[in-house]
Amino acid sequence: MARKRTDVKDVVEKNLERLDPVKRKQVRDRVENMPESRVRTYLKATLGNGSPSNAIKAHCMECVGWNTTEIKECTCYGCALYEFRPYKDEF
């Protein structure tokens, strides 16, 4: 399992090199406090390699503490991204 963490850190550092120093520090700080399983989605959105849906997913996951169940049960109706959030029930 430790091998996976090293791989994720290597990917993060490799990708952060192209950011300006201020953004690099902020992204690195956020990545250090999120589950490994969410890092790739976050980096895609942050580095501009992902789609708008990647960015919305990353925003929502960070907002609710990286818990996908909480996104589904979100009650922040005033959020501009509420109608676009992932994991919601489709009626």
C-alpha positions in Angstrom: 0.0 0.0 0.0 2.9 2.4 0.7 3.9 2.0 -2.9 0.7 3.5 -4.1 1.2 6.6 -1.9 4.7 7.1 -3.4 3.2 6.9 -6.9 0.5 9.5 -6.1 3.1 11.9 -4.6 5.3 11.5 -7.7 2.4 12.3 -10.0 1.5 15.3 -7.9 5.0 16.7 -7.8 5.6 16.1 -11.5 2.4 18.0 -12.4 2.9 20.8 -9.9 6.2 21.9 -11.5 4.3 23.7 -14.2 2.2 25.9 -11.9 3.2 29.2 -10.5 4.6 29.0 -6.9 1.5 30.4 -5.2 -0.9 28.0 -6.9 1.6 25.2 -6.4 1.6 25.6 -2.7 -2.2 25.8 -2.4 -2.7 22.7 -4.5 0.0 20.8 -2.6 -1.6 21.7 0.7 -5.0 20.5 -0.4 -3.6 17.3 -1.9 -1.9 16.5 1.4 -5.3 16.6 3.2 -7.4 14.5 0.8 -7.8 10.8 0.3 -5.5 9.2 -2.3 -8.6 8.0 -4.2 -9.6 11.6 -4.9 -6.2 13.1 -5.9 -6.4 12.3 -9.6 -9.8 13.8 -10.1 -8.7 16.9 -8.2 -5.5 17.2 -10.2 -7.3 16.8 -13.5 -9.6 19.7 -12.6 -6.9 21.9 -11.1 -4.4 21.5 -13.9 -6.9 22.0 -16.6 -6.6 18.5 -18.0 -10.1 17.5 -17.2 -13.6 18.4 -18.3 -16.0 20.8 -16.6 -17.7 17.8 -15.0 -14.3 16.9 -13.4 -14.0 20.4 -12.0 -17.6 20.2 -10.5 -16.9 16.7 -9.1 -13.7 17.9 -7.5 -15.4 21.0 -6.1 -18.3 19.1 -4.6 -16.0 16.4 -3.1 -13.9 19.0 -1.4 -17.0 20.9 -0.2 -18.4 17.8 1.6 -15.1 16.4 2.9 -14.5 13.9 0.1 -17.5 11.8 0.9 -19.5 10.9 -2.2 -22.6 10.0 -0.2 -22.7 13.5 1.2 -22.7 14.9 -2.4 -25.8 12.9 -3.2 -27.5 14.2 0.0 -26.4 17.8 -0.5 -28.8 20.4 0.9 -26.8 23.5 -0.3 -29.6 24.5 -2.6 -28.2 28.0 -3.1 -24.9 26.6 -4.6 -24.5 27.5 -8.2 -23.4 23.9 -8.9 -26.2 22.2 -7.1 -28.1 21.1 -10.2 -24.8 19.9 -11.8 -23.4 17.9 -8.9 -22.4 14.3 -9.4 -23.9 11.2 -7.7 -27.4 12.7 -7.5 -30.5 10.6 -8.0 -32.0 11.1 -11.4 -35.8 11.1 -11.4 
